[in-house]
Amino acid sequence: MSEEEEPTVAEIMETKVLTVDLNSTVKTCAKSMAKRGVSSAVIVQGRSAVGIVTERDLVVKVIADALDPAKVLVRDIMSTP
C-alpha cells in the first residue's frame, strides 16, 4: 500500500472478534475488552450472536447509575438488533 492509497476494510478490520457469553457479568466483559484492547464485545448465546456491548454501554448503563459490574449481567445492558 502506498502513502497515497486509503487502506481497505480487509487491511484494518479485526478478524478475531471478542465474544462474551450472554450470562457473563459486566465486570468479566470489561476485563476481557481491556485485555484485548477493544472497545466492544459481541454477546453470544451458544454459537449465535445476540447483541453487543460497547464502552459507551458500560459508562451509560453501569457506571453512571453506580451499579456493581460484578452483579450486572451483560444481557441486561447489551444492545440488540
A tleap script that builds the chain and sets N, CA, C and O, in Angstrom:
source leaprc.protein.ff14SB
mol = sequence {
  NMET SER GLU GLU GLU GLU PRO THR VAL ALA
  GLU ILE MET GLU THR LYS VAL LEU THR VAL
  ASP LEU ASN SER THR VAL LYS THR CYS ALA
  LYS SER MET ALA LYS ARG GLY VAL SER SER
  ALA VAL ILE VAL GLN GLY ARG SER ALA VAL
  GLY ILE VAL THR GLU ARG ASP LEU VAL VAL
  LYS VAL ILE ALA ASP ALA LEU ASP PRO ALA
  LYS VAL LEU VAL ARG ASP ILE MET SER THR
  CPRO
}
set mol.1.N position { 0.851 -1.177 0.000 }
set mol.1.CA position { 0.000 0.000 0.000 }
set mol.1.C position { 0.895 1.237 0.000 }
set mol.1.O position { 1.770 1.369 0.856 }
set mol.2.N position { 0.687 2.124 -0.933 }
set mol.2.CA position { 1.471 3.356 -0.988 }
set mol.2.C position { 0.872 4.381 -0.028 }
set mol.2.O position { -0.232 4.195 0.484 }
set mol.3.N position { 1.615 5.469 0.211 }
set mol.3.CA position { 1.161 6.511 1.128 }
set mol.3.C position { -0.102 7.212 0.645 }
set mol.3.O position { -0.851 7.757 1.456 }
set mol.4.N position { -0.349 7.207 -0.653 }
set mol.4.CA position { -1.499 7.913 -1.203 }
set mol.4.C position { -2.786 7.095 -1.164 }
set mol.4.O position { -3.876 7.655 -1.278 }
set mol.5.N position { -2.675 5.806 -1.006 }
set mol.5.CA position { -3.852 4.938 -1.030 }
set mol.5.C position { -4.478 4.834 0.358 }
set mol.5.O position { -3.784 4.801 1.375 }
set mol.6.N position { -5.790 4.785 0.370 }
set mol.6.CA position { -6.516 4.539 1.611 }
set mol.6.C position { -6.477 3.029 1.880 }
set mol.6.O position { -6.522 2.238 0.937 }
set mol.7.N position { -6.394 2.625 3.137 }
set mol.7.CA position { -6.411 1.194 3.424 }
set mol.7.C position { -7.790 0.597 3.127 }
set mol.7.O position { -8.809 1.281 3.221 }
set mol.8.N position { -7.802 -0.656 2.776 }
set mol.8.CA position { -9.073 -1.339 2.545 }
set mol.8.C position { -9.627 -1.822 3.880 }
set mol.8.O position { -8.896 -1.903 4.867 }
set mol.9.N position { -10.889 -2.134 3.908 }
set mol.9.CA position { -11.516 -2.667 5.124 }
set mol.9.C position { -10.794 -3.938 5.556 }
set mol.9.O position { -10.540 -4.129 6.746 }
set mol.10.N position { -10.466 -4.793 4.625 }
set mol.10.CA position { -9.787 -6.052 4.941 }
set mol.10.C position { -8.441 -5.816 5.624 }
set mol.10.O position { -8.009 -6.626 6.444 }
set mol.11.N position { -7.783 -4.713 5.288 }
set mol.11.CA position { -6.477 -4.418 5.872 }
set mol.11.C position { -6.566 -3.903 7.302 }
set mol.11.O position { -5.607 -4.042 8.062 }
set mol.12.N position { -7.677 -3.322 7.680 }
set mol.12.CA position { -7.765 -2.740 9.019 }
set mol.12.C position { -8.744 -3.447 9.947 }
set mol.12.O position { -8.749 -3.178 11.148 }
set mol.13.N position { -9.573 -4.343 9.420 }
set mol.13.CA position { -10.576 -4.972 10.279 }
set mol.13.C position { -9.965 -6.047 11.169 }
set mol.13.O position { -8.928 -6.629 10.851 }
set mol.14.N position { -10.619 -6.288 12.263 }
set mol.14.CA position { -10.219 -7.316 13.212 }
set mol.14.C position { -10.913 -8.607 12.821 }
set mol.14.O position { -12.135 -8.635 12.682 }
set mol.15.N position { -10.160 -9.663 12.644 }
set mol.15.CA position { -10.768 -10.932 12.228 }
set mol.15.C position { -11.135 -11.814 13.418 }
set mol.15.O position { -11.949 -12.728 13.285 }
set mol.16.N position { -10.541 -11.547 14.574 }
set mol.16.CA position { -10.854 -12.335 15.767 }
set mol.16.C position { -11.679 -11.472 16.708 }
set mol.16.O position { -11.135 -10.763 17.554 }
set mol.17.N position { -12.971 -11.537 16.558 }
set mol.17.CA position { -13.895 -10.708 17.334 }
set mol.17.C position { -14.027 -11.258 18.748 }
set mol.17.O position { -14.128 -12.469 18.943 }
set mol.18.N position { -14.025 -10.367 19.727 }
set mol.18.CA position { -14.222 -10.776 21.109 }
set mol.18.C position { -15.685 -11.147 21.310 }
set mol.18.O position { -16.578 -10.349 21.025 }
set mol.19.N position { -15.926 -12.356 21.800 }
set mol.19.CA position { -17.285 -12.775 22.130 }
set mol.19.C position { -17.363 -13.048 23.625 }
set mol.19.O position { -16.411 -13.528 24.240 }
set mol.20.N position { -18.512 -12.732 24.189 }
set mol.20.CA position { -18.760 -12.922 25.616 }
set mol.20.C position { -20.121 -13.576 25.770 }
set mol.20.O position { -21.076 -13.205 25.087 }
set mol.21.N position { -20.210 -14.541 26.660 }
set mol.21.CA position { -21.469 -15.253 26.887 }
set mol.21.C position { -22.534 -14.331 27.471 }
set mol.21.O position { -22.247 -13.446 28.277 }
set mol.22.N position { -23.746 -14.561 27.049 }
set mol.22.CA position { -24.920 -13.797 27.454 }
set mol.22.C position { -25.069 -13.666 28.971 }
set mol.22.O position { -25.554 -12.648 29.465 }
set mol.23.N position { -24.656 -14.686 29.699 }
set mol.23.CA position { -24.839 -14.705 31.151 }
set mol.23.C position { -23.603 -14.261 31.936 }
set mol.23.O position { -23.549 -14.435 33.153 }
set mol.24.N position { -22.616 -13.690 31.249 }
set mol.24.CA position { -21.420 -13.185 31.918 }
set mol.24.C position { -21.736 -11.874 32.624 }
set mol.24.O position { -22.690 -11.176 32.280 }
set mol.25.N position { -20.919 -11.559 33.613 }
set mol.25.CA position { -21.078 -10.276 34.290 }
set mol.25.C position { -20.431 -9.172 33.460 }
set mol.25.O position { -19.579 -9.424 32.608 }
set mol.26.N position { -20.855 -7.965 33.730 }
set mol.26.CA position { -20.270 -6.797 33.081 }
set mol.26.C position { -18.786 -6.700 33.442 }
set mol.26.O position { -17.971 -6.316 32.603 }
set mol.27.N position { -18.432 -7.043 34.673 }
set mol.27.CA position { -17.033 -7.000 35.097 }
set mol.27.C position { -16.176 -7.932 34.247 }
set mol.27.O position { -15.099 -7.543 33.796 }
set mol.28.N position { -16.640 -9.145 34.028 }
set mol.28.CA position { -15.916 -10.112 33.203 }
set mol.28.C position { -15.769 -9.593 31.774 }
set mol.28.O position { -14.702 -9.700 31.170 }
set mol.29.N position { -16.839 -9.038 31.250 }
set mol.29.CA position { -16.832 -8.492 29.894 }
set mol.29.C position { -15.831 -7.344 29.795 }
set mol.29.O position { -15.025 -7.309 28.865 }
set mol.30.N position { -15.871 -6.418 30.729 }
set mol.30.CA position { -14.978 -5.261 30.708 }
set mol.30.C position { -13.513 -5.687 30.818 }
set mol.30.O position { -12.649 -5.123 30.146 }
set mol.31.N position { -13.236 -6.671 31.656 }
set mol.31.CA position { -11.863 -7.171 31.787 }
set mol.31.C position { -11.385 -7.783 30.470 }
set mol.31.O position { -10.244 -7.569 30.062 }
set mol.32.N position { -12.251 -8.538 29.812 }
set mol.32.CA position { -11.895 -9.149 28.530 }
set mol.32.C position { -11.640 -8.087 27.468 }
set mol.32.O position { -10.700 -8.200 26.681 }
set mol.33.N position { -12.482 -7.051 27.447 }
set mol.33.CA position { -12.309 -5.960 26.494 }
set mol.33.C position { -10.985 -5.241 26.740 }
set mol.33.O position { -10.265 -4.925 25.792 }
set mol.34.N position { -10.661 -4.983 28.000 }
set mol.34.CA position { -9.414 -4.298 28.337 }
set mol.34.C position { -8.197 -5.132 27.959 }
set mol.34.O position { -7.218 -4.616 27.420 }
set mol.35.N position { -8.273 -6.418 28.248 }
set mol.35.CA position { -7.160 -7.320 27.940 }
set mol.35.C position { -6.881 -7.365 26.442 }
set mol.35.O position { -5.725 -7.393 26.019 }
set mol.36.N position { -7.946 -7.371 25.642 }
set mol.36.CA position { -7.799 -7.429 24.181 }
set mol.36.C position { -7.586 -6.051 23.552 }
set mol.36.O position { -7.213 -5.956 22.383 }
set mol.37.N position { -7.817 -4.994 24.313 }
set mol.37.CA position { -7.648 -3.652 23.785 }
set mol.37.C position { -8.703 -3.279 22.758 }
set mol.37.O position { -8.416 -2.607 21.767 }
set mol.38.N position { -9.941 -3.729 23.010 }
set mol.38.CA position { -11.046 -3.447 22.099 }
set mol.38.C position { -12.119 -2.648 22.818 }
set mol.38.O position { -12.160 -2.623 24.048 }
set mol.39.N position { -12.984 -1.998 22.059 }
set mol.39.CA position { -14.000 -1.137 22.652 }
set mol.39.C position { -15.393 -1.747 22.619 }
set mol.39.O position { -16.368 -1.097 22.997 }
set mol.40.N position { -15.488 -3.000 22.166 }
set mol.40.CA position { -16.799 -3.651 22.144 }
set mol.40.C position { -16.633 -5.164 22.174 }
set mol.40.O position { -15.566 -5.702 21.880 }
set mol.41.N position { -17.723 -5.829 22.539 }
set mol.41.CA position { -17.749 -7.292 22.559 }
set mol.41.C position { -19.081 -7.756 21.991 }
set mol.41.O position { -20.130 -7.190 22.296 }
set mol.42.N position { -19.028 -8.788 21.165 }
set mol.42.CA position { -20.245 -9.393 20.640 }
set mol.42.C position { -20.743 -10.381 21.691 }
set mol.42.O position { -19.988 -11.226 22.173 }
set mol.43.N position { -22.015 -10.262 22.036 }
set mol.43.CA position { -22.607 -11.128 23.054 }
set mol.43.C position { -23.237 -12.334 22.357 }
set mol.43.O position { -23.995 -12.196 21.397 }
set mol.44.N position { -22.903 -13.520 22.868 }
set mol.44.CA position { -23.362 -14.750 22.224 }
set mol.44.C position { -24.159 -15.627 23.183 }
set mol.44.O position { -23.963 -15.624 24.398 }
set mol.45.N position { -25.061 -16.370 22.571 }
set mol.45.CA position { -25.780 -17.430 23.278 }
set mol.45.C position { -25.502 -18.682 22.479 }
set mol.45.O position { -26.019 -18.858 21.376 }
set mol.46.N position { -24.682 -19.552 23.044 }
set mol.46.CA position { -24.206 -20.693 22.264 }
set mol.46.C position { -23.304 -20.184 21.154 }
set mol.46.O position { -22.300 -19.521 21.417 }
set mol.47.N position { -23.661 -20.495 19.906 }
set mol.47.CA position { -22.871 -20.042 18.766 }
set mol.47.C position { -23.515 -18.867 18.031 }
set mol.47.O position { -23.028 -18.439 16.985 }
set mol.48.N position { -24.610 -18.352 18.585 }
set mol.48.CA position { -25.340 -17.270 17.916 }
set mol.48.C position { -25.076 -15.919 18.566 }
set mol.48.O position { -25.127 -15.786 19.789 }
set mol.49.N position { -24.793 -14.920 17.735 }
set mol.49.CA position { -24.647 -13.552 18.227 }
set mol.49.C position { -26.030 -13.004 18.546 }
set mol.49.O position { -26.941 -13.072 17.721 }
set mol.50.N position { -26.180 -12.459 19.752 }
set mol.50.CA position { -27.488 -11.941 20.176 }
set mol.50.C position { -27.454 -10.461 20.546 }
set mol.50.O position { -28.502 -9.858 20.776 }
set mol.51.N position { -26.254 -9.869 20.607 }
set mol.51.CA position { -26.157 -8.457 20.958 }
set mol.51.C position { -24.723 -7.977 20.959 }
set mol.51.O position { -23.808 -8.696 20.558 }
set mol.52.N position { -24.540 -6.750 21.415 }
set mol.52.CA position { -23.206 -6.155 21.509 }
set mol.52.C position { -23.159 -5.263 22.739 }
set mol.52.O position { -24.145 -4.621 23.102 }
set mol.53.N position { -21.991 -5.234 23.374 }
set mol.53.CA position { -21.742 -4.313 24.484 }
set mol.53.C position { -20.559 -3.445 24.076 }
set mol.53.O position { -19.531 -3.950 23.626 }
set mol.54.N position { -20.715 -2.141 24.239 }
set mol.54.CA position { -19.664 -1.188 23.903 }
set mol.54.C position { -19.189 -0.480 25.165 }
set mol.54.O position { -19.821 -0.562 26.218 }
set mol.55.N position { -18.060 0.219 25.038 }
set mol.55.CA position { -17.585 1.010 26.172 }
set mol.55.C position { -18.652 2.011 26.612 }
set mol.55.O position { -18.819 2.257 27.807 }
set mol.56.N position { -19.363 2.579 25.660 }
set mol.56.CA position { -20.424 3.542 25.987 }
set mol.56.C position { -21.521 2.872 26.828 }
set mol.56.O position { -22.027 3.472 27.776 }
set mol.57.N position { -21.887 1.639 26.483 }
set mol.57.CA position { -22.867 0.909 27.293 }
set mol.57.C position { -22.381 0.774 28.731 }
set mol.57.O position { -23.159 0.942 29.671 }
set mol.58.N position { -21.103 0.472 28.903 }
set mol.58.CA position { -20.555 0.316 30.248 }
set mol.58.C position { -20.650 1.622 31.028 }
set mol.58.O position { -21.001 1.623 32.208 }
set mol.59.N position { -20.338 2.724 30.369 }
set mol.59.CA position { -20.368 4.026 31.040 }
set mol.59.C position { -21.797 4.466 31.349 }
set mol.59.O position { -22.113 4.815 32.486 }
set mol.60.N position { -22.656 4.448 30.336 }
set mol.60.CA position { -24.013 4.989 30.476 }
set mol.60.C position { -24.928 4.088 31.305 }
set mol.60.O position { -25.731 4.579 32.099 }
set mol.61.N position { -24.809 2.788 31.123 }
set mol.61.CA position { -25.762 1.867 31.751 }
set mol.61.C position { -25.286 1.249 33.061 }
set mol.61.O position { -26.081 0.658 33.792 }
set mol.62.N position { -24.001 1.382 33.361 }
set mol.62.CA position { -23.488 0.786 34.602 }
set mol.62.C position { -22.847 1.852 35.485 }
set mol.62.O position { -23.316 2.107 36.594 }
set mol.63.N position { -21.785 2.469 34.999 }
set mol.63.CA position { -21.034 3.428 35.818 }
set mol.63.C position { -21.886 4.634 36.201 }
set mol.63.O position { -21.914 5.025 37.368 }
set mol.64.N position { -22.580 5.224 35.232 }
set mol.64.CA position { -23.382 6.426 35.514 }
set mol.64.C position { -24.494 6.163 36.518 }
set mol.64.O position { -24.912 7.070 37.237 }
set mol.65.N position { -24.974 4.926 36.571 }
set mol.65.CA position { -26.024 4.568 37.518 }
set mol.65.C position { -25.468 3.955 38.804 }
set mol.65.O position { -26.224 3.480 39.651 }
set mol.66.N position { -24.137 3.969 38.941 }
set mol.66.CA position { -23.457 3.443 40.136 }
set mol.66.C position { -23.837 1.993 40.430 }
set mol.66.O position { -23.999 1.610 41.588 }
set mol.67.N position { -23.977 1.189 39.369 }
set mol.67.CA position { -24.284 -0.231 39.529 }
set mol.67.C position { -22.996 -1.020 39.741 }
set mol.67.O position { -21.920 -0.572 39.345 }
set mol.68.N position { -23.099 -2.166 40.349 }
set mol.68.CA position { -21.946 -3.021 40.617 }
set mol.68.C position { -21.686 -3.912 39.402 }
set mol.68.O position { -22.497 -4.793 39.115 }
set mol.69.N position { -20.582 -3.710 38.681 }
set mol.69.CA position { -20.291 -4.504 37.479 }
set mol.69.C position { -20.174 -6.001 37.751 }
set mol.69.O position { -20.334 -6.812 36.839 }
set mol.70.N position { -19.899 -6.367 38.990 }
set mol.70.CA position { -19.793 -7.782 39.341 }
set mol.70.C position { -21.165 -8.436 39.508 }
set mol.70.O position { -21.272 -9.661 39.571 }
set mol.71.N position { -22.218 -7.605 39.579 }
set mol.71.CA position { -23.572 -8.138 39.786 }
set mol.71.C position { -24.487 -7.966 38.576 }
set mol.71.O position { -25.531 -8.613 38.490 }
set mol.72.N position { -24.100 -7.094 37.641 }
set mol.72.CA position { -24.924 -6.834 36.457 }
set mol.72.C position { -24.489 -7.790 35.339 }
set mol.72.O position { -23.296 -7.979 35.101 }
set mol.73.N position { -25.465 -8.383 34.664 }
set mol.73.CA position { -25.161 -9.277 33.543 }
set mol.73.C position { -25.157 -8.504 32.238 }
set mol.73.O position { -25.892 -7.531 32.075 }
set mol.74.N position { -24.310 -8.954 31.301 }
set mol.74.CA position { -24.251 -8.271 30.009 }
set mol.74.C position { -25.589 -8.321 29.288 }
set mol.74.O position { -25.909 -7.406 28.529 }
set mol.75.N position { -26.366 -9.352 29.504 }
set mol.75.CA position { -27.681 -9.462 28.869 }
set mol.75.C position { -28.592 -8.299 29.242 }
set mol.75.O position { -29.512 -7.961 28.498 }
set mol.76.N position { -28.335 -7.688 30.396 }
set mol.76.CA position { -29.170 -6.589 30.872 }
set mol.76.C position { -28.757 -5.216 30.329 }
set mol.76.O position { -29.511 -4.251 30.448 }
set mol.77.N position { -27.569 -5.129 29.737 }
set mol.77.CA position { -27.130 -3.836 29.213 }
set mol.77.C position { -26.805 -3.849 27.716 }
set mol.77.O position { -26.567 -2.794 27.127 }
set mol.78.N position { -26.795 -5.019 27.105 }
set mol.78.CA position { -26.384 -5.119 25.693 }
set mol.78.C position { -27.401 -4.452 24.774 }
set mol.78.O position { -28.583 -4.334 25.096 }
set mol.79.N position { -26.903 -4.026 23.626 }
set mol.79.CA position { -27.772 -3.524 22.558 }
set mol.79.C position { -28.100 -4.700 21.660 }
set mol.79.O position { -27.258 -5.561 21.406 }
set mol.80.N position { -29.333 -4.724 21.185 }
set mol.80.CA position { -29.761 -5.839 20.330 }
set mol.80.C position { -30.318 -5.294 19.016 }
set mol.80.O position { -30.755 -4.146 18.934 }
set mol.81.N position { -30.291 -6.145 17.993 }
set mol.81.CA position { -30.819 -5.708 16.691 }
set mol.81.C position { -32.302 -5.452 16.733 }
set mol.81.O position { -32.893 -5.079 15.719 }
savepdb mol mol.pdb
quit
